[in-house]
């Protein structure tokens, strides 16, 4: 059955490999990227092997909340429903980790922007839909002061904390929205895959990207993920697993979401 799938960060790395596999299976692709040129190139690459696939491209800088809102608005204007959202876009090592608005770009791109995009698009999903969030084996307790922009973190700490934040809100929305909402699934696609992000961060070629792409395609399409809301799949072990204990703590999850909402309110004011 053909599905309409929105994939963020789809112009390179795991995202592009996932898009290629989904296209080969005849899925309708809504492909997001930061650059019009990279989106055009990705579309051309995908169509070389899947010329009949429908691909619609959307450019947005996920570090800019106003662009995230614009992205959601464009998707809602063009589609009355979507089946799958794969929040794949992420950053680790950047030259200037603090945005113009004073927040750590890792928290914004890896956790807050996907939260905003997801909540904005929820009306387009049925209970059979799936929200797939790319978590990581690297998960560390979230420093709320750092999330607020009051404390600067190292690259590795910011990345691990932002990935736990993503996992925490995945679990909380799965719990709070209930059976009528889409499935909320967190996935570690596998450690040290050969993406640009891993190469820049660790100076290593990394493992085959198809390892991560294949699990994302399974999560998007296969029946084994049809009743997996509020679960964490660890592709390092190839099975369901327990995330960091904070992701299982509802009190901490609620505090985190409250701070995410507060941050979005402040950023919205700054952008008006």
N, C-alpha and C positions, 0 to 999 in steps of 0.2 A: 504494500500500500504506500502510495506516494505521500510524503510529508513535507510540510513547509518548515524549514529550519533556519533560524538566525544564528550565525556564528560570528562572535567577535574575535578580532585579531586573526583574520583569515588570510592575510597576505603572505605569511611566511611561517616557518617552523611547524609545530604540531597543527596549528590552525589550517595552513594550506594543505598539508597532507590529509587532514580530516576532510576538508572540502573536496579534494580529489576523490576520495573513497565514497563520500556521500553522492557526489555527482555520478560516479560510475554505477551507483545503485538507483539512479533516476530520481533523486530527491530534488525538490525545489530549494534553491539556496539563496538566502539573504546574507550577503557577505559584507562584513564590516572591516574597515581598516582606517589608518590615520592619514593615508596619502592617496590622492586620486590616481597618481601614476602607478603606485604599487597595486591598487585595486584593479586597474586596467590590465596590468601584467598578470595578476593572479587569475583574472577571468579568462585571459587568453590561454594561459597554461592549462587551466582546467578544461577548457573547451577543446583543446587539442585531442584529448582522449575521450571526451564526452560532449560531442558537438551539439547534441539535442537538448542538453540540460538547460533549464531556466535559471539564470543567475541575475540577481538584482544587487547592485552594490550601494553601500552607504558609507560615506566618509564622516568620521567624527574623532576628535581628540578626547579620549576618556578622562584625561586629567582636568578637563574643563567641564564643569557641571552643566553649564548652559548648552554645550554641545551634546551632552548625554541626553538632556531633555529634548533637544531638537531631533536627535536620532530617534528617540521613542515616538515623537510626534510624527515623523516621516513614515515610520513603520505603520503606525496606527492609521495614517491617512491612506496608505496604499493596500493594507491588508485587514480584513475583518477577523481573521483568525490565523494563528500560527501554532504549530504542533510542538516544536522543540526550540529552546534557547540554550545555546552552549556558551557560557561565559568563560571564554578561553583567554582573552587578552590579559597580559600581565607584564609587569616590569620588575627588575631586580636591581641592576646597577645602572645608575644614571649620573650624568655629569653634575646636574643641579637637582638634588633630591627634594628640595623645598620649593613648592609652587609659589607663584606671585601672591597667592592668597594666604601663604604662611603654613600650608599643610604638607605633610610628607606625601610625595607623589605615589609611593608604594601603597599607602593606605587608600588613597583616592582611586587609583586605577585598579588595584587588586581586590578591593573589598567594597568601597563606598559607591563607585560608579556602577558596578554590576548590581548592587542592591537597588539603586535608583532605577536603572534600566528594567530590572525584573519587576519591581513593584509598579512601574508605569505601564508595563505591557501585560500585567496579569489579566485584565479584562479580555484579552485576545485568546486566552487559554481555556480549554475544557479540563475536566478532571483527568482526561487521558493524556494531557500534555506533560512535557518533561522540562524541568529547569536543571541543567547539568552545569555544575560549578567546578572549575579546576582548582582543587586544593593541592596539597603537597605533603610529602613526608616530613618536610620542615614546618613544624607548627610550634609556636611558643606563646605563652601567656601574653595577652594584649596589655600593653602599657597605655592606659586611658589618657594619660597626660601627653604621650607621644601621638596618639590618635587625634587629640585636640590641637596638635601643633605646638605644644609647649615644651617638648623635649625632642632632641634629634637622636636618631638611632643609627647604628651601623647598617650597611647594606643587608647583611645576613639577618640581623635582628628585625629590621623593618619588613623584610620579605616574609620571614617565618611568622611574625605577628599578624601581618595582613592576611596571610593564607589561613591562619586560625580564625581570624575575624570573619572571613568568607565562609568558612565551615560552620562557625557558630550561627550566623544568621540563616544559613541553609537549614540547619536543624530546627531553629526557632520558627521559621515560617512554615516548615513542614508540620510542626506541632500546632501552631496557632491558627493556621488557615484550614486545617482539617481535610476531610475526604473530598470536598467539592473543588479543591484547588489542584493544580498540577502537581506532579511528583517533583520533589526537591532532592537532588542527589549530589553529593560531594564525591569527587574522584581525584585520587592521586594517580595521574596517568603513567607514572614511573619516574624514578629519580635519575637525574643526569642524562636526560635525552638530549640528542644533538641539535638543540635549537640555538639560535643566535644568542638568546638570553644566557644559556648555559655556557656557551663559548666565551662570551664577554665576561661573565662572572668568574669562571673557573679556568679558562684557558685550555679547555679540553674539548675534543671533538664530540664526546658523548655517545650515547647508544642510539640505535636506529629509531628515527622518529615514528616509524610505523607502529612501534610498540604502543605509543601513546595514542596515535590516530585510530588504531583498531579498537581500543577499549572505548573511545569516545563514540565511534560508530555503533558499537554494540549497545552502549548506554542510550543512544538516540533511537535505535530501531528495534532492538531485540526484546522478546517477551520476558527474558530473565530480569529486566529492569522495570517491568510494568507495575510492580508493587514494592518499590524500593524507597519510597519517600522517607526522608529523615535518616538515611543510611550513608555510610562512608565506604567506598570501594578503594582498596589499596592495591594498585596494579604492580607494586613491587613483590607482593605475595600472590597476586592473581585472585584475590578473594575479598569478601566483605571483612571489615575489620573495625576496631574501635579507634576513633580519632583521639586527639588530645582530650584529657578529662574535662577541660573547660567547655568543650563543645557539648558535653552531656549535662552541664550545670545550667538549669533553666534560669536561675537568678542572674548568673553572669551573662547569659545570652540576652536577657531583657535589658540589662544595664548597657551592654554593647549596642543594641539596636537603638536605645534611647540616645546614646552619644552619636551614633550615625545620623539619626534624625536631626539632632541639634546641629551637627556639622553641616548638613544639607540646608537647614534653615539659614545658618550664618552665610554659607556660600551663595545662596539664592539672593540674600540681601546685598552682598557685595557685587553680584552680577547685574543688579537692577539699576 
